[in-house]
Amino acid sequence: MGDSTAAGLKVLGACHHDCPDTCAWEVTVVDGVATRLQGSASHPFTAGTLCPKVHRFLDRVYHPDRLLSPMRRTGPKGSGDFEPIGWDEAIAEVAGRMRGLIDAGRPESILQFSFAGTQGLIQMGVALDRLFDVIGASDIRRDLCGATSWHGAASVLGTPYGIDPESLRHSRTIVLWGTNTRITNRHLWPVIEQARAAGALVVVIDPVRTDTAKAADVHLQVRPGSDVALVLGLLHVLDRDGLLDQQWLADATRGWPELQASARPWDPERAALATGLPAERITWLAERMATQGPTGIRTLIGAEHRFNGEEIVRGVTMLAAALGSWREVGGGLARSTQTWQLSALAMPRRRSGRRALNMARLGEMLAPESPLDPAIELLFVHNSNPAVILPDQNRVLAGLAREGLFTVVVEQFMTDTAAYADIVLPTTSQVEHLDLSHSWGHLYLALNQPALAPLGQCRPNSQIARDLAAALGLDDDLLRQDDEQLIRGLLSSGHPFLEGITYERLAEEGWARLAVPQGARPHVDPIPGIPNGPMRLGALEHRPGQETLDGASPLRERYPLALISRKQHPKFLNANYGGFPEHQPSAGGPHLQIHPVDAAARGIEDGGMVRVGNDRGEVTVRAEISQDVQPGLVAMPFGWWNRSTPQGRAVNALTNPALADDDRGSAYFHDTLVEVIGIAGGRAAEGASA
């Protein structure tokens, strides 16, 4: 568990936030009170440092606004008016509503909505997922982030195992493709700096001049959504100049002739027109990647939120495959490591045949005119704040306000979503419960051990699942197991990656690396559990989304600017902290970044108030005139709560909810067109509330 000293008991755990780093930490407890939280210096990857948001995590645990008892709504939906009730009453009311729908033959009218508000596997969903699976509720497809990238990489690699990100320290050319590493994956940056110290060159490909782009050796500021055109231009040069290993292509890939045919029309001049990059820079990058290896390409989820997002990730993966970068340690594609982690654990299987709904469609699903049959009558939200994180926000909020929808929210604070609930159930924080933490940014598992007894009447998500199961009279073994039993079950798969990793070892040491050798090369080395079939290349096409600067949408006439919603503020990258003033930037309120050319054309001054809008909605924010964005592109931060603007809306009031025809993957957040209008006298007269 940790060490007890005169200074207090130290309890080992790990951060739970939706972040690739999953920092190991230790909590100091004195007389039942957590007095300090610090990074665990023994962890090889996170190495004792925490990000700015987590430095103040104990302030969140003991925050005066923390919800400490179950609550029932007393005012209109969205008002935030509630009264405290007891747990017995709360569980009985929720279970009674669920039982009524089940007995009426409409279990699919119950929808569980959850995401990665906590990433610990037990509290994220093993128990609650099981509950809704057993009763036959509608299943939510958590495709908002990550799924599109998974499918894009899987189309090339089969099972999309990327290289261990720590292997990038051996790279000599590192390409950070659409990922803001210094802000969103900060513990990988020291690995990249180690590579630089050994002679590596760092190239960033991003339409925005991010903090990572500013720190890199080269920034290639591509036109938004033009990544596939860049891939084709690079492949054209590699093929034309004889820079590809034909024996590698024959032995390790299939489909090169089709990819070659796709790339041949894309000479650097044509690629330059599509991407906005100089033709000579495209030629230079191709030559650099081929001759100054190992070349490691790092991409996560930044590029996927577009109509062509899957094709972007597929193209980047095929580029790494065609180059043969995987042959050397430090070469290949470094993507999410979640595939390594989840494939090793004995995750409970879900029953097939349940109705599955893409979470990005929540506004449509909750609308009175929804085509769903049966319609959603009970919404159960945990580990998420859909009123903030989903696109087409106005429609989502209208759905949450629908009469006849009974909403249950499991939360720690009165979020924008919780304000629309009928019942709010208070849940524990990460320092108050047991959990198994996996990571999508490295290969270490961690055991999060409770440092405190639950505050007030808070209960872990897993206990809420057990309480509801008992009230519903469900007979299921997993819903009777306590959290330690559930974790031991996850570790019982016998998978070779878990060799030597036991509950006892994790309880003693806090963390353990998967049993994967340092420098292992997936898809090249024979690694137990990873298929080594040929990498699948094939035809590749650059197709811009409709609602983009290069698309065919008639909206361009009225909305001539492309909007990108960024994770850019280190104290609250996601919505978890967007409503807490102590985590907000000193400038206050969300700002719109706009290029000087676009600002001048609209008479907009730096710091002046502007209205940003389209047919979906409108928000009023301050303008920040910046050359970090390119002409035609504006940027607003993701994660602010709705109270941050006078309209009571945030950036997702504007974003595009469109999905692929097969209803799979992320919404097209970044394929969004807007217009920006300056507000006369707005600098002094108006401001966003914080």
C-alpha positions as CSV (number, residue, x, y, z in Angstrom):
1,M,0.0,0.0,0.0
2,G,2.8,2.4,0.9
3,D,5.0,3.4,3.8
4,S,4.0,4.8,7.2
5,T,6.3,7.4,8.6
6,A,6.2,10.1,11.3
7,A,5.2,12.5,8.5
8,G,2.1,10.3,7.7
9,L,1.0,7.3,5.7
10,K,2.0,7.3,2.0
11,V,-0.5,5.5,-0.3
12,L,0.4,4.5,-3.8
13,G,-2.0,5.3,-6.7
14,A,-2.3,6.6,-10.2
15,C,-4.0,9.5,-12.0
16,H,-7.3,8.6,-13.6
17,H,-7.7,11.4,-16.1
18,D,-8.3,11.0,-19.8
19,C,-4.7,11.5,-20.7
20,P,-2.1,9.1,-22.2
21,D,0.4,9.6,-19.3
22,T,-1.5,7.9,-16.4
23,C,1.0,9.3,-13.8
24,A,1.9,7.2,-10.8
25,W,1.4,9.2,-7.6
26,E,1.6,8.8,-3.8
27,V,-0.8,10.4,-1.3
28,T,0.3,11.5,2.1
29,V,-2.4,10.9,4.8
30,V,-2.2,12.3,8.3
31,D,-5.1,11.5,10.7
32,G,-7.4,10.5,7.9
33,V,-6.7,13.7,5.9
34,A,-4.8,13.8,2.6
35,T,-2.2,16.5,3.1
36,R,-0.1,16.0,0.0
37,L,-0.2,14.4,-3.4
38,Q,2.9,14.0,-5.5
39,G,4.3,12.1,-8.4
40,S,5.9,8.8,-7.7
41,A,9.6,9.3,-8.4
42,S,10.1,5.5,-9.0
43,H,7.9,5.3,-12.1
44,P,10.2,5.1,-15.1
45,F,7.9,7.0,-17.5
46,T,6.2,9.7,-15.4
47,A,9.2,10.0,-13.1
48,G,7.8,12.0,-10.2
49,T,6.2,14.9,-12.1
50,L,2.5,15.7,-12.4
51,C,0.8,18.0,-14.8
52,P,-0.5,21.5,-13.7
53,K,-4.1,20.3,-13.3
54,V,-3.3,17.4,-11.0
55,H,-0.9,19.4,-8.8
56,R,-4.1,20.8,-7.3
57,F,-6.1,17.6,-7.2
58,L,-6.5,17.6,-3.5
59,D,-8.2,21.0,-3.8
60,R,-10.8,19.2,-6.0
61,V,-11.2,16.4,-3.5
62,Y,-11.9,18.8,-0.6
63,H,-13.6,21.5,-2.7
64,P,-16.6,23.2,-1.0
65,D,-18.8,22.5,-4.0
66,R,-18.2,18.8,-3.9
67,L,-21.5,16.7,-3.9
68,L,-21.6,14.6,-0.8
69,S,-25.2,13.2,-0.7
70,P,-27.7,12.0,-3.2
71,M,-29.9,14.7,-4.6
72,R,-33.4,14.9,-6.2
73,R,-34.3,17.7,-8.6
74,T,-36.9,20.2,-7.3
75,G,-36.8,22.9,-10.0
76,P,-37.0,22.9,-13.8
77,K,-34.4,20.8,-15.7
78,G,-31.2,22.7,-16.0
79,S,-31.9,25.0,-13.1
80,G,-29.6,23.2,-10.7
81,D,-32.3,23.2,-7.9
82,F,-32.0,20.0,-5.8
83,E,-32.7,18.7,-2.4
84,P,-30.7,16.0,-0.5
85,I,-32.2,12.5,-0.1
86,G,-30.9,9.3,1.4
87,W,-29.2,6.5,-0.5
88,D,-32.0,4.0,0.1
89,E,-34.5,6.4,-1.4
90,A,-32.3,7.3,-4.3
91,I,-31.5,3.6,-5.2
92,A,-35.1,2.6,-4.8
93,E,-36.3,5.4,-7.2
94,V,-33.7,4.7,-9.9
95,A,-34.1,0.9,-9.7
96,G,-37.9,1.3,-9.7
97,R,-37.8,3.3,-12.9
98,M,-35.5,0.8,-14.5
99,R,-37.6,-2.2,-13.3
100,G,-40.7,-0.6,-14.8
101,L,-39.1,-0.3,-18.2
102,I,-37.7,-3.8,-18.0
103,D,-41.0,-5.3,-17.0
104,A,-42.8,-3.4,-19.8
105,G,-40.5,-5.1,-22.3
106,R,-38.6,-1.9,-23.1
107,P,-35.1,-2.4,-21.5
108,E,-33.6,-0.7,-24.6
109,S,-35.3,2.5,-23.6
110,I,-32.6,2.7,-20.9
111,L,-29.4,4.3,-22.2
112,Q,-26.1,4.2,-20.3
113,F,-23.9,7.1,-21.3
114,S,-20.4,7.1,-20.1
115,F,-16.9,7.9,-21.3
116,A,-13.4,8.4,-19.8
117,G,-14.0,10.9,-17.0
118,T,-12.1,8.3,-15.0
119,Q,-9.9,5.8,-16.8
120,G,-9.5,3.3,-14.1
121,L,-11.0,0.1,-15.4
122,I,-13.2,-0.8,-12.5
123,Q,-14.7,2.7,-11.9
124,M,-14.7,3.5,-15.6
125,G,-17.1,0.7,-16.3
126,V,-16.4,-2.9,-15.6
127,A,-19.2,-3.0,-12.9
128,L,-21.7,-0.5,-14.4
129,D,-21.1,-1.9,-17.9
130,R,-22.0,-5.3,-16.6
131,L,-25.2,-4.0,-15.0
132,F,-26.5,-2.5,-18.2
133,D,-25.4,-5.5,-20.2
134,V,-27.4,-7.9,-17.9
135,I,-30.6,-5.8,-18.1
136,G,-30.3,-5.5,-21.9
137,A,-30.2,-1.7,-22.0
138,S,-29.1,0.1,-25.2
139,D,-25.3,0.1,-25.5
140,I,-23.3,3.2,-26.1
141,R,-20.5,3.2,-28.6
142,R,-17.8,5.3,-27.1
143,D,-16.4,6.4,-30.5
144,L,-16.0,10.1,-29.7
145,C,-12.2,9.8,-29.4
146,G,-9.8,7.0,-30.4
147,A,-12.1,4.7,-32.3
148,T,-11.5,6.4,-35.7
149,S,-7.7,6.2,-35.2
150,W,-8.0,2.6,-34.1
151,H,-9.8,1.7,-37.3
152,G,-7.5,3.6,-39.5
153,A,-4.4,1.9,-38.1
154,A,-6.1,-1.5,-38.0
155,S,-6.9,-1.3,-41.7
156,V,-3.2,-1.5,-42.3
157,L,-1.8,-3.4,-39.3
158,G,-4.6,-5.8,-38.5
159,T,-4.5,-5.4,-34.8
160,P,-3.0,-1.9,-34.5
161,Y,-0.1,-2.4,-32.1
162,G,2.1,0.6,-32.4
163,I,5.7,0.8,-31.1
164,D,6.3,1.5,-27.4
165,P,6.5,5.3,-27.3
166,E,9.6,5.0,-25.1
167,S,11.3,3.6,-28.2
168,L,11.3,7.1,-29.7
169,R,14.4,7.8,-27.8
170,H,16.2,5.8,-30.4
171,S,14.7,7.7,-33.4
172,R,16.8,10.0,-35.5
173,T,13.8,11.6,-37.2
174,I,10.7,12.1,-35.1
175,V,7.5,13.3,-36.8
176,L,4.8,14.5,-34.4
177,W,1.7,14.3,-36.7
178,G,-1.3,16.3,-35.4
179,T,-0.4,15.9,-31.8
180,N,0.5,18.6,-29.2
181,T,2.9,16.4,-27.2
182,R,4.2,19.1,-24.8
183,I,0.7,19.9,-23.6
184,T,-1.4,16.7,-24.0
185,N,1.4,14.0,-23.5
186,R,3.9,15.9,-21.5
187,H,5.8,12.9,-20.1
188,L,6.8,11.8,-23.6
189,W,8.6,15.1,-24.2
190,P,11.6,14.1,-22.1
191,V,11.9,11.0,-24.3
192,I,11.9,13.1,-27.4
193,E,14.5,15.5,-25.8
194,Q,16.7,12.4,-25.2
195,A,16.5,11.6,-28.8
196,R,17.3,15.2,-29.8
197,A,20.4,15.2,-27.5
198,A,21.6,12.1,-29.5
199,G,21.1,13.9,-32.8
200,A,17.4,13.4,-33.7
201,L,15.4,16.1,-35.6
202,V,11.8,16.8,-34.5
203,V,9.3,17.7,-37.1
204,V,5.7,18.8,-36.2
205,I,2.9,18.5,-38.8
206,D,0.0,20.6,-37.6
207,P,-2.3,23.3,-38.9
208,V,-1.8,25.3,-35.7
209,R,1.5,26.6,-34.3
210,T,1.1,24.7,-31.0
211,D,3.5,24.8,-28.0
212,T,5.0,21.6,-29.4
213,A,5.4,23.2,-32.9
214,K,7.2,26.1,-31.3
215,A,9.6,23.8,-29.5
216,A,10.3,21.5,-32.5
217,D,13.1,21.9,-35.0
218,V,10.7,22.1,-38.0
219,H,7.0,23.0,-38.1
220,L,5.1,22.1,-41.3
221,Q,1.9,24.1,-41.0
222,V,-0.4,22.2,-43.3
223,R,-3.8,23.3,-44.5
224,P,-6.5,21.9,-42.2
225,G,-7.5,18.4,-43.3
226,S,-4.9,18.1,-46.1
227,D,-2.9,15.4,-44.4
228,V,-3.7,12.7,-46.9
229,A,-2.5,14.9,-49.7
230,L,0.8,15.3,-47.8
231,V,1.1,11.5,-47.4
232,L,0.6,11.1,-51.1
233,G,3.1,13.7,-51.9
234,L,5.7,12.1,-49.7
235,L,5.1,8.7,-51.2
236,H,5.4,10.2,-54.7
237,V,8.9,11.5,-53.8
238,L,9.9,8.2,-52.1
239,D,8.9,6.2,-55.1
240,R,10.2,8.6,-57.8
241,D,13.6,8.9,-56.1
242,G,14.1,5.2,-55.4
243,L,14.1,5.7,-51.7
244,L,12.0,2.6,-50.8
245,D,13.3,-0.9,-50.1
246,Q,11.6,-3.0,-52.7
247,Q,12.5,-6.2,-50.9
248,W,10.8,-4.9,-47.7
249,L,7.7,-4.0,-49.7
250,A,7.6,-7.5,-51.2
251,D,8.2,-9.4,-48.0
252,A,6.3,-7.3,-45.4
253,T,3.5,-5.6,-47.2
254,R,0.6,-6.2,-49.6
255,G,-1.0,-3.7,-51.9
256,W,2.0,-1.5,-52.8
257,P,1.0,-1.3,-56.5
258,E,-2.3,0.2,-55.6
259,L,-0.8,2.7,-53.2
260,Q,2.0,3.5,-55.7
261,A,-0.7,4.2,-58.4
262,S,-2.5,6.6,-55.9
263,A,0.7,8.5,-55.2
264,R,2.1,8.9,-58.8
265,P,-0.2,11.8,-59.7
266,W,0.8,13.7,-56.5
267,D,4.1,15.3,-57.4
268,P,5.4,17.8,-54.8
269,E,3.9,20.7,-56.7
270,R,0.4,19.3,-56.6
271,A,0.8,18.3,-53.0
272,A,2.0,21.9,-52.3
273,L,-1.2,23.3,-53.7
274,A,-3.4,21.1,-51.5
275,T,-1.3,21.4,-48.3
276,G,-0.1,24.9,-48.4
277,L,3.5,23.7,-47.9
278,P,6.4,24.6,-50.2
279,A,7.1,21.8,-52.7
280,E,10.7,21.7,-51.6
281,R,9.8,21.1,-48.0
282,I,7.7,18.0,-49.0
283,T,10.7,16.7,-51.0
284,W,13.0,17.4,-48.0
285,L,10.8,15.6,-45.5
286,A,10.5,12.5,-47.7
287,E,14.3,12.3,-48.2
288,R,14.9,13.0,-44.5
289,M,12.5,10.2,-43.4
290,A,14.0,7.7,-45.8
291,T,17.7,8.5,-45.2
292,Q,18.0,9.7,-41.6
293,G,16.4,6.9,-39.7
294,P,15.1,5.3,-37.6
295,T,12.0,7.4,-38.3
296,G,9.4,7.4,-35.7
297,I,6.0,8.9,-36.4
298,R,3.8,9.8,-33.4
299,T,0.1,10.4,-33.8
300,L,-2.8,10.1,-31.5
301,I,-6.4,11.5,-31.9
302,G,-5.9,15.1,-33.1
303,A,-6.3,14.3,-36.8
304,E,-9.2,11.9,-36.5
305,H,-12.1,14.3,-35.9
306,R,-12.8,14.9,-39.6
307,F,-14.7,13.4,-42.5
308,N,-11.4,12.0,-43.7
309,G,-10.0,11.3,-40.2
310,E,-9.8,7.5,-40.6
311,E,-8.2,8.0,-44.0
312,I,-5.6,10.4,-42.5
313,V,-4.6,7.8,-39.9
314,R,-4.6,5.0,-42.5
315,G,-2.4,7.1,-44.7
316,V,0.1,7.9,-42.0
317,T,0.2,4.3,-41.0
318,M,0.8,3.2,-44.6
319,L,3.6,5.8,-44.9
320,A,5.4,4.2,-41.9
321,A,4.8,0.8,-43.4
322,A,6.1,1.6,-46.9
323,L,9.2,3.3,-45.5
324,G,10.0,0.1,-43.6
325,S,10.6,2.2,-40.5
326,W,9.5,-0.7,-38.2
327,R,12.8,-2.6,-39.0
328,E,14.8,-0.5,-36.6
329,V,14.2,0.2,-32.9
330,G,12.8,3.7,-32.8
331,G,11.2,3.4,-36.1
332,G,7.5,2.8,-37.0
333,L,4.2,4.3,-35.8
334,A,3.9,5.2,-32.1
335,R,0.1,5.4,-31.4
336,S,-2.1,4.6,-28.5
337,T,-0.8,1.7,-26.4
338,Q,-4.3,0.8,-25.2
339,T,-4.3,-2.2,-27.6
340,W,-1.3,-3.6,-25.7
341,Q,-3.0,-3.2,-22.3
342,L,-6.6,-4.2,-23.0
343,S,-5.6,-7.3,-25.1
344,A,-3.7,-8.6,-22.1
345,L,-6.5,-8.3,-19.5
346,A,-9.4,-10.6,-19.0
347,M,-12.1,-8.0,-19.8
348,P,-15.6,-9.2,-19.4
349,R,-17.4,-10.0,-22.6
350,R,-20.6,-8.2,-23.6
351,R,-23.6,-10.0,-25.0
352,S,-24.2,-9.5,-28.7
353,G,-27.4,-8.3,-30.2
354,R,-28.0,-5.2,-28.0
355,R,-28.9,-2.0,-29.8
356,A,-25.7,0.1,-30.0
357,L,-25.8,3.9,-30.5
358,N,-22.9,6.2,-31.3
359,M,-22.5,8.6,-28.4
360,A,-22.0,11.6,-30.8
361,R,-25.7,11.2,-31.7
362,L,-27.1,11.9,-28.2
363,G,-28.8,15.1,-29.2
364,E,-30.6,13.3,-32.0
365,M,-31.4,10.3,-29.8
366,L,-33.0,12.4,-27.1
367,A,-35.0,14.6,-29.4
368,P,-38.9,14.3,-29.3
369,E,-38.8,13.4,-33.0
370,S,-36.1,10.7,-32.5
371,P,-36.6,7.8,-34.9
372,L,-35.5,5.3,-32.1
373,D,-38.0,2.6,-31.3
374,P,-38.2,2.3,-28.4
375,A,-37.3,5.9,-27.6
376,I,-34.9,6.7,-24.7
377,E,-36.9,7.1,-21.5
378,L,-34.1,6.7,-18.9
379,L,-30.6,8.2,-19.3
380,F,-27.9,7.1,-16.9
381,V,-24.7,9.2,-17.1
382,H,-21.4,8.5,-15.4
383,N,-17.8,9.5,-16.0
384,S,-18.9,12.1,-18.5
385,N,-20.3,15.6,-19.1
386,P,-22.2,15.2,-22.4
387,A,-23.7,18.7,-22.1
388,V,-20.2,20.0,-22.7
389,I,-18.2,17.4,-24.6
390,L,-20.6,16.5,-27.5
391,P,-20.9,18.3,-30.8
392,D,-24.2,20.1,-31.7
393,Q,-24.5,21.3,-28.1
394,N,-27.8,23.1,-28.5
395,R,-29.5,19.9,-29.6
396,V,-28.0,17.9,-26.7
397,L,-29.2,20.4,-24.2
398,A,-32.7,20.4,-25.7
399,G,-32.7,16.7,-25.4
400,L,-31.6,16.7,-21.8
401,A,-34.5,19.2,-21.1
402,R,-37.1,16.9,-22.6
403,E,-40.1,16.2,-20.4
404,G,-40.6,12.4,-20.0
405,L,-36.8,11.7,-19.9
406,F,-35.7,10.5,-16.5
407,T,-32.0,11.3,-16.1
408,V,-29.6,9.9,-13.5
409,V,-26.1,11.4,-13.2
410,V,-23.3,10.0,-11.1
411,E,-21.0,12.9,-10.3
412,Q,-18.7,14.8,-7.9
413,F,-19.9,18.3,-8.8
414,M,-22.9,20.0,-10.3
415,T,-21.8,20.0,-13.9
416,D,-23.8,21.3,-16.8
417,T,-25.1,17.7,-17.3
418,A,-25.9,17.1,-13.6
419,A,-28.0,20.3,-13.6
420,Y,-30.5,18.5,-15.9
421,A,-30.7,15.3,-13.8
422,D,-33.7,14.0,-11.9
423,I,-31.4,12.1,-9.5
424,V,-27.7,12.9,-8.8
425,L,-25.7,10.2,-7.1
426,P,-22.4,11.4,-5.5
427,T,-19.3,9.4,-6.3
428,T,-15.9,9.0,-4.9
429,S,-12.7,10.7,-6.2
430,Q,-9.6,8.7,-7.3
431,V,-8.1,8.9,-3.8
432,E,-11.2,7.3,-2.2
433,H,-11.5,4.1,-4.2
434,L,-9.6,1.0,-5.5
435,D,-8.9,0.7,-9.2
436,L,-6.7,-0.8,-11.8
437,S,-5.2,1.9,-14.1
438,H,-4.2,1.2,-17.6
439,S,-2.6,3.7,-20.0
440,W,-2.9,4.6,-23.7
441,G,0.5,6.4,-23.6
442,H,2.9,3.8,-22.1
443,L,3.1,0.1,-21.2
444,Y,2.7,0.3,-17.4
445,L,-0.2,-0.9,-15.3
446,A,-0.8,0.7,-11.9
447,L,-2.9,-0.2,-8.9
448,N,-4.7,2.8,-7.4
449,Q,-5.2,2.2,-3.7
450,P,-7.7,4.3,-1.6
451,A,-5.9,6.8,0.6
452,L,-9.1,8.1,2.2
453,A,-12.5,6.8,3.3
454,P,-15.2,8.2,1.0
455,L,-16.1,11.7,1.9
456,G,-19.6,12.4,3.0
457,Q,-22.0,9.8,1.6
458,C,-20.1,9.3,-1.6
459,R,-19.9,5.8,-3.1
460,P,-17.6,4.3,-5.8
461,N,-19.2,3.7,-9.2
462,S,-18.7,0.0,-8.7
463,Q,-20.7,0.1,-5.4
464,I,-23.5,2.0,-7.1
465,A,-23.6,-0.8,-9.7
466,R,-23.8,-3.4,-6.9
467,D,-26.5,-1.5,-5.1
468,L,-28.7,-1.2,-8.2
469,A,-28.1,-4.9,-9.1
470,A,-29.3,-5.9,-5.6
471,A,-32.4,-3.6,-5.8
472,L,-33.2,-5.1,-9.2
473,G,-32.8,-8.7,-7.9
474,L,-30.1,-9.5,-10.5
475,D,-28.3,-12.8,-10.2
476,D,-24.9,-12.3,-11.7
477,D,-21.5,-13.3,-10.3
478,L,-19.6,-10.2,-11.5
479,L,-22.2,-7.9,-9.9
480,R,-21.5,-9.6,-6.5
481,Q,-17.8,-9.3,-6.6
482,D,-16.0,-6.5,-4.7
483,D,-13.4,-4.3,-6.4
484,E,-10.4,-6.4,-5.4
485,Q,-12.0,-9.5,-6.9
486,L,-12.8,-7.6,-10.1
487,I,-9.2,-6.5,-10.4
488,R,-7.9,-10.0,-9.7
489,G,-10.2,-11.2,-12.4
490,L,-8.8,-8.7,-14.9
491,L,-5.2,-9.9,-14.1
492,S,-6.2,-13.6,-14.5
493,S,-6.0,-13.9,-18.3
494,G,-2.7,-15.8,-18.5
495,H,-1.7,-13.5,-21.3
496,P,2.1,-13.4,-21.8
497,F,2.2,-9.6,-21.3
498,L,1.0,-10.2,-17.7
499,E,3.7,-12.6,-16.8
500,G,4.9,-11.8,-13.3
501,I,2.2,-9.2,-12.7
502,T,0.0,-10.1,-9.7
503,Y,-2.3,-8.1,-7.5
504,E,0.2,-8.5,-4.6
505,R,3.0,-7.1,-6.7
506,L,1.0,-4.1,-7.7
507,A,-0.1,-3.5,-4.1
508,E,3.5,-3.5,-3.0
509,E,5.2,-1.6,-5.8
510,G,2.3,0.4,-7.2
511,W,3.0,-0.2,-10.9
512,A,4.5,-2.8,-13.3
513,R,5.5,-2.7,-16.9
514,L,3.9,-5.2,-19.2
515,A,6.2,-8.1,-19.9
516,V,7.3,-6.7,-23.2
517,P,11.0,-6.3,-23.9
518,Q,12.3,-2.8,-24.2
519,G,12.7,-2.0,-27.9
520,A,10.3,-4.7,-29.0
521,R,9.2,-4.1,-32.6
522,P,5.6,-5.2,-33.2
523,H,4.8,-6.6,-36.7
524,V,8.5,-7.4,-37.1
525,D,9.7,-9.3,-34.0
526,P,7.9,-12.5,-33.0
527,I,6.0,-11.2,-30.0
528,P,3.5,-13.6,-28.4
529,G,0.0,-12.4,-29.0
530,I,0.8,-10.0,-31.8
531,P,0.0,-11.2,-35.4
532,N,2.9,-10.8,-37.9
533,G,1.0,-10.8,-41.1
534,P,1.9,-8.5,-44.0
535,M,0.9,-4.8,-43.6
536,R,-2.0,-4.0,-45.8
537,L,-1.3,-1.0,-48.1
538,G,-3.8,-0.1,-50.9
539,A,-5.4,2.8,-52.8
540,L,-5.4,6.1,-50.9
541,E,-7.5,9.2,-51.9
542,H,-7.4,12.8,-50.6
543,R,-11.0,13.8,-50.1
544,P,-11.7,16.9,-48.1
545,G,-14.8,17.0,-45.9
546,Q,-17.8,19.0,-47.2
547,E,-17.9,21.5,-44.3
548,T,-14.3,22.6,-44.9
549,L,-12.4,25.4,-46.7
550,D,-11.8,23.0,-49.6
551,G,-15.2,21.2,-49.5
552,A,-18.3,21.7,-51.6
553,S,-20.6,23.0,-48.9
554,P,-22.8,26.0,-49.8
555,L,-22.1,27.1,-46.2
556,R,-18.8,28.6,-47.3
557,E,-20.6,31.6,-48.7
558,R,-21.9,32.6,-45.3
559,Y,-19.3,31.0,-43.1
560,P,-15.8,31.4,-44.7
561,L,-13.7,30.5,-41.7
562,A,-12.7,27.0,-40.5
563,L,-13.0,26.3,-36.8
564,I,-10.8,23.9,-34.8
565,S,-11.5,23.2,-31.1
566,R,-8.2,22.7,-29.3
567,K,-6.9,21.2,-26.1
568,Q,-4.5,24.0,-25.3
569,H,-4.7,25.1,-21.6
570,P,-2.5,22.8,-19.4
571,K,-4.6,23.3,-16.2
572,F,-7.8,21.8,-17.6
573,L,-7.3,20.1,-21.0
574,N,-10.5,18.2,-20.7
575,A,-13.9,19.2,-19.3
576,N,-13.1,17.9,-15.8
577,Y,-11.7,21.2,-14.7
578,G,-13.3,23.6,-17.1
579,G,-15.7,25.0,-14.5
580,F,-13.1,25.7,-11.8
581,P,-11.7,29.3,-11.8
582,E,-8.5,28.2,-10.1
583,H,-7.7,26.0,-13.2
584,Q,-8.6,28.7,-15.7
585,P,-6.0,30.9,-17.5
586,S,-5.4,34.3,-15.8
587,A,-6.8,36.1,-18.9
588,G,-10.2,34.6,-18.1
589,G,-12.7,33.1,-20.4
590,P,-12.2,31.2,-23.6
591,H,-10.6,33.1,-26.4
592,L,-10.9,32.8,-30.2
593,Q,-7.5,32.8,-32.0
594,I,-7.7,34.5,-35.3
595,H,-5.0,35.4,-37.8
596,P,-4.2,39.1,-38.3
597,V,-5.3,39.1,-41.9
598,D,-8.8,37.8,-41.0
599,A,-9.0,40.1,-38.0
600,A,-8.2,43.2,-40.0
601,A,-10.8,42.2,-42.7
602,R,-13.4,42.2,-40.0
603,G,-12.3,45.2,-37.9
604,I,-11.5,43.0,-34.9
605,E,-9.0,44.2,-32.3
606,D,-6.9,42.1,-30.0
607,G,-8.9,41.5,-26.8
608,G,-12.1,42.7,-28.3
609,M,-15.4,40.8,-28.0
610,V,-16.5,38.8,-31.0
611,R,-19.5,36.6,-31.9
612,V,-18.6,33.3,-33.4
613,G,-21.5,31.5,-35.1
614,N,-23.0,29.3,-37.7
615,D,-26.4,27.6,-38.2
616,R,-25.9,25.5,-35.1
617,G,-25.3,28.2,-32.6
618,E,-23.4,31.3,-31.5
619,V,-21.0,32.1,-28.7
620,T,-19.4,35.4,-27.6
621,V,-15.8,35.4,-26.6
622,R,-12.7,37.6,-26.7
623,A,-10.5,37.6,-29.7
624,E,-6.8,36.8,-29.6
625,I,-5.0,38.0,-32.7
626,S,-2.4,35.4,-33.3
627,Q,-0.1,34.0,-36.0
628,D,-0.3,30.6,-34.4
629,V,-3.3,30.0,-36.7
630,Q,-3.1,30.4,-40.4
631,P,-5.4,32.7,-42.5
632,G,-8.8,31.1,-42.9
633,L,-8.5,29.1,-39.7
634,V,-9.8,30.1,-36.2
635,A,-9.3,28.2,-33.0
636,M,-11.2,27.9,-29.7
637,P,-10.3,25.8,-26.7
638,F,-12.3,22.7,-25.8
639,G,-13.4,21.9,-22.3
640,W,-14.8,25.2,-20.9
641,W,-18.1,24.7,-19.2
642,N,-21.2,26.4,-20.7
643,R,-21.2,29.2,-18.1
644,S,-18.1,30.6,-19.7
645,T,-20.0,32.6,-22.3
646,P,-23.0,35.0,-22.1
647,Q,-25.1,32.5,-24.1
648,G,-24.4,29.7,-21.6
649,R,-22.8,27.7,-24.4
650,A,-19.2,26.6,-25.3
651,V,-17.4,25.8,-28.5
652,N,-19.5,22.6,-29.1
653,A,-22.5,24.8,-29.8
654,L,-20.8,25.3,-33.1
655,T,-19.2,22.0,-33.9
656,N,-20.2,19.5,-36.6
657,P,-22.0,16.3,-35.3
658,A,-21.9,14.5,-38.7
659,L,-20.7,10.9,-38.7
660,A,-19.6,8.3,-41.3
661,D,-22.5,6.5,-43.1
662,D,-21.8,3.4,-41.1
663,D,-22.3,5.4,-37.8
664,R,-18.8,4.4,-36.7
665,G,-16.1,6.6,-35.3
666,S,-15.8,10.2,-34.2
667,A,-18.0,13.1,-35.2
668,Y,-16.4,15.6,-37.6
669,F,-15.7,18.2,-34.9
670,H,-13.0,19.9,-37.0
671,D,-15.0,20.1,-40.2
672,T,-16.8,23.2,-39.0
673,L,-17.3,26.5,-40.8
674,V,-18.1,29.7,-38.9
675,E,-18.1,33.5,-39.3
676,V,-16.7,35.9,-36.7
677,I,-18.2,39.3,-36.2
678,G,-16.6,42.0,-34.0
679,I,-18.8,43.6,-31.3
680,A,-18.5,47.4,-31.3
681,G,-17.3,48.6,-28.0
682,G,-17.2,45.0,-26.8
683,R,-13.8,45.3,-25.1
684,A,-15.2,47.4,-22.3
685,A,-18.8,46.5,-22.3
686,E,-19.0,42.8,-22.6
687,G,-17.1,39.8,-21.3
688,A,-17.4,36.1,-20.8
689,S,-18.3,35.1,-17.3
690,A,-15.9,32.6,-15.6
